[in-house]
């Protein structure tokens, strides 16, 4: 019989889950029926996506990210304020990052500007205080290839084996030093509570199949790993012997934009851990996986990178 996962600490408005990573504006160019191009823009970035998803899933959350003192930065601040999300930004002289999505065989191809590549977190007093008080710290879209960033994160997250939740989420054009990125990311994996890894991550970072990279994460010391492989679903494994898999969920409607699917999966897993603890048995992990696959399937059926705006989505597993 499966026991309900337990959590040592649950997030509260005074001690929210803290997400650290990127917050940018994405400009999506689309082809009109007459052959011309139109464009629209929206706030995004993997860390911001995860933050928004956690808020929708009922998890108290705060975001730490780099933005500029510019109209895009104002737009990001206003968006988070509208949704009641605490924001502790590092203001960059390089400005707020932008991603440009251009049509390419039905799926947008994204490029990133200089400001996006220059994203850096200062880890100032306010940010460190948030991190120290947080029951869990989730990392997505972080510049692991920057030695100073890597060291400051190590210093800021005390007891990472109980609190640190990782998603490397590398992006072509954002990772300037792949070797340093892998080395520093692996240092954090070695003491992390949970790591999400996609097949694209495994290929880009490790040039290895997902199963092999997953085993390496466990060998390095990660306690739990969620490995996802696009339309082939996901697999949850841990060092205690849990190994369960679930296929992708088939929902009505066409897949229109896969941007944000991985963020939705990661956020669903983070919400489950934050609200109910890590899985102790295979049945617990399977419930989290099933929900993550459902949320991802809904997300790719709407344009944009946020968790699907569906008020009927189930509450977080383990809540």
C-alpha positions in Angstrom: 0.0 0.0 0.0 1.4 3.4 -0.9 2.0 5.9 1.8 1.5 9.6 1.2 4.8 11.5 0.6 5.8 13.7 3.5 7.4 17.1 3.4 9.7 18.6 6.1 8.5 22.1 5.3 5.8 23.5 3.1 6.0 26.9 1.4 4.1 29.8 2.8 3.8 33.5 1.7 6.5 34.4 4.1 8.8 31.5 3.0 7.9 30.7 -0.6 9.5 28.4 -3.0 12.2 30.4 -4.8 12.8 30.0 -8.5 16.1 31.3 -9.9 16.9 31.7 -13.6 15.9 33.7 -16.6 13.0 36.1 -17.3 12.9 37.5 -20.8 10.5 38.7 -23.5 9.8 36.5 -26.4 8.9 38.0 -29.8 7.1 35.4 -31.9 7.0 35.9 -35.7 4.2 34.2 -37.5 3.4 33.7 -41.2 0.1 35.1 -42.4 -2.2 33.3 -44.8 -1.1 35.8 -47.5 2.6 35.0 -46.9 3.5 38.0 -44.9 4.9 38.1 -41.3 3.2 39.3 -38.1 4.8 39.4 -34.7 3.6 39.5 -31.1 5.5 39.4 -27.9 5.0 38.1 -24.4 6.9 37.7 -21.1 8.7 34.4 -20.8 11.9 32.7 -19.9 12.1 29.3 -18.3 12.3 30.5 -14.7 9.5 32.9 -15.2 7.4 30.1 -16.8 8.1 27.8 -13.9 7.2 30.6 -11.4 3.9 31.3 -13.2 3.0 27.6 -13.3 3.8 27.2 -9.6 1.5 30.1 -8.8 -1.3 28.6 -10.9 -0.8 25.3 -9.1 -1.3 27.0 -5.7 2.3 27.2 -4.5 3.6 30.3 -2.8 6.5 31.4 -5.0 9.1 34.1 -5.6 11.3 34.7 -8.6 14.9 35.8 -8.7 16.0 36.8 -12.3 18.0 39.4 -14.2 16.2 42.1 -16.1 17.0 45.6 -17.4 15.8 49.0 -16.4 13.9 49.3 -19.6 10.3 48.9 -21.0 10.6 45.1 -21.2 11.8 45.0 -17.6 8.8 47.2 -16.6 6.6 44.8 -18.4 8.0 41.7 -16.6 7.6 43.5 -13.2 4.0 44.5 -14.0 3.2 40.9 -15.1 4.5 39.4 -11.9 2.9 42.1 -9.7 -0.5 41.5 -11.4 -0.3 37.9 -10.3 0.8 38.6 -6.8 4.3 37.1 -7.2 7.2 38.4 -5.3 10.1 39.5 -7.5 13.7 40.1 -6.4 15.5 41.1 -9.6 19.1 41.8 -10.4 19.0 44.9 -12.7 21.4 44.4 -15.7 23.0 47.2 -17.6 22.7 45.0 -20.6 19.0 45.3 -20.5 16.2 42.7 -20.5 16.8 39.7 -22.7 14.8 38.9 -25.8 14.2 35.7 -27.7 13.1 35.9 -31.3 11.0 33.0 -32.7 10.9 32.7 -36.5 8.8 30.2 -38.4 10.6 27.0 -39.3 8.7 23.9 -40.6 5.8 24.7 -38.4 7.8 25.0 -35.2 9.4 28.3 -34.2 13.2 28.5 -34.3 14.4 30.7 -31.4 17.5 33.0 -31.2 18.6 35.1 -28.3 20.0 38.6 -28.1 23.1 39.9 -26.2 21.1 40.9 -23.2 19.7 37.3 -22.8 23.2 35.9 -23.0 24.4 38.4 -20.4 21.9 37.4 -17.8 23.5 37.2 -14.3 22.2 37.1 -10.7 23.9 39.3 -8.1 22.8 37.2 -5.1 22.3 40.4 -3.1 21.1 40.5 0.5 17.4 40.4 -0.4 17.9 37.5 -2.8 20.1 35.5 -0.3 17.6 36.0 2.5 14.8 34.7 0.2 16.9 31.7 -0.7 17.8 30.9 2.9 14.2 31.1 4.1 12.8 29.0 1.2 11.8 25.4 1.9 12.8 24.6 -1.7 14.9 26.4 -4.4 14.2 25.6 -8.0 16.7 26.4 -10.7 15.8 26.8 -14.4 17.6 28.7 -17.1 20.6 29.5 -15.0 24.1 30.5 -16.3 25.9 27.4 -15.0 28.8 28.2 -17.4 29.7 31.3 -15.4 32.1 30.4 -12.6 31.0 33.2 -10.3 27.3 32.3 -10.7 28.1 28.7 -9.9 30.0 29.6 -6.8 27.4 32.1 -5.5 24.7 29.5 -5.9 26.7 26.9 -4.0 27.1 29.4 -1.2 23.5 30.6 -1.1 21.7 27.2 -1.0 22.3 25.6 2.3 21.3 21.9 2.7 20.8 21.4 -1.1 20.2 17.7 -0.6 16.9 18.7 1.1 16.0 21.7 -0.9 17.6 22.0 -4.4 15.5 21.2 -7.4 17.3 21.5 -10.8 16.5 21.8 -14.4 19.5 22.6 -16.6 17.3 23.8 -19.5 20.2 24.7 -21.8 19.4 26.6 -24.9 21.4 26.8 -28.1 22.7 30.3 -28.3 22.6 30.9 -24.5 25.3 28.5 -23.3 28.6 30.1 -24.1 30.9 27.5 -22.5 29.3 24.0 -22.7 32.2 22.3 -20.9 32.0 24.7 -18.0 28.2 24.4 -18.0 28.3 20.6 -17.6 31.1 20.7 -15.0 29.4 23.2 -12.8 25.9 21.7 -13.3 27.2 18.3 -12.3 28.6 19.8 -9.1 25.1 20.9 -8.1 23.6 17.6 -9.2 25.8 15.8 -6.8 24.0 17.3 -3.9 20.5 18.0 -5.3 17.2 16.6 -4.1 15.7 16.4 -7.6 16.8 16.9 -11.2 14.8 17.1 -14.3 16.5 16.1 -17.6 15.0 16.0 -21.1 16.3 14.1 -24.1 17.3 17.4 -25.6 19.3 18.3 -22.5 21.1 14.9 -22.6 22.0 15.4 -26.2 23.1 19.0 -26.0 25.0 18.7 -22.7 26.3 15.2 -22.6 26.0 13.9 -26.2 24.5 10.8 -24.7 21.1 8.9 -24.8 18.7 10.0 -22.1 18.9 6.7 -20.2 22.6 6.9 -20.0 22.5 10.6 -18.8 19.9 9.7 -16.2 22.1 6.9 -14.8 25.0 9.4 -14.6 22.8 11.9 -12.7 22.1 9.2 -10.1 25.7 8.1 -10.0 26.7 11.7 -9.3 24.5 11.8 -6.3 21.1 13.2 -7.4 18.4 11.7 -5.1 15.5 11.8 -7.7 15.6 12.2 -11.5 12.7 12.9 -13.8 13.7 12.1 -17.4 11.4 13.2 -20.2 11.5 12.3 -23.8 9.1 14.4 -25.7 6.1 12.5 -27.0 7.5 9.3 -25.5 6.6 10.4 -22.0 8.6 10.5 -18.8 10.4 8.3 -16.3 11.0 8.8 -12.5 14.0 7.1 -10.9 15.7 7.5 -7.6 18.6 6.1 -5.6 16.2 4.0 -3.4 15.0 1.9 -6.3 12.0 3.6 -7.7 11.8 3.3 -11.5 8.4 4.1 -13.1 7.5 5.4 -16.5 4.3 7.0 -18.0 3.5 7.8 -21.6 2.5 11.2 -22.9 -1.2 11.9 -22.4 -3.3 12.2 -25.6 -5.7 15.1 -25.3 -8.1 16.6 -27.8 -6.8 19.3 -30.2 -3.6 19.9 -32.2 -0.2 20.5 -30.8 0.5 24.1 -31.7 3.7 25.1 -29.7 6.0 22.8 -27.7 7.7 25.8 -26.1 7.3 25.6 -22.3 6.4 21.9 -22.2 9.5 21.0 -20.2 8.9 24.0 -17.9 5.4 22.7 -17.3 6.7 19.3 -16.4 9.4 20.7 -14.1 6.9 23.0 -12.4 4.4 20.2 -11.8 7.1 18.1 -10.2 8.3 21.0 -8.0 4.7 21.7 -6.9 4.2 18.0 -6.0 7.4 18.0 -4.0 6.7 21.3 -2.3 3.1 20.4 -1.4 3.5 16.7 -0.6 7.1 15.8 -0.4 9.2 13.5 -2.5 7.8 10.1 -3.5 8.6 7.3 -1.1 7.1 4.5 -3.3 6.6 3.9 -7.0 2.9 4.7 -6.8 3.6 8.1 -5.5 6.1 8.8 -8.3 3.6 7.5 -10.9 0.9 9.9 -9.7 3.3 12.8 -10.1 4.4 11.6 -13.5 0.8 11.1 -14.7 -0.1 14.7 -13.7 3.1 16.1 -15.2 2.3 14.4 -18.5 -1.3 15.7 -18.5 -0.2 19.3 -17.7 2.5 19.1 -20.5 0.0 17.8 -23.0 -2.4 20.7 -22.2 0.4 23.2 -22.4 1.5 22.3 -25.9 -2.0 22.8 -27.2 -1.9 26.5 -26.6 0.4 29.1 -28.1 3.0 30.5 -25.8 5.2 29.0 -23.1 3.0 29.2 -20.0 1.2 26.4 -18.2 -2.1 25.9 -20.0 -4.7 28.4 -18.8 -7.1 25.6 -17.8 -8.9 26.1 -14.5 -9.9 22.5 -14.6 -6.3 21.2 -14.3 -6.1 18.9 -11.2 -4.4 20.1 -8.0 -0.8 19.2 -7.4 -0.2 15.5 -6.7 0.4 14.9 -3.0 -1.4 18.1 -2.0 
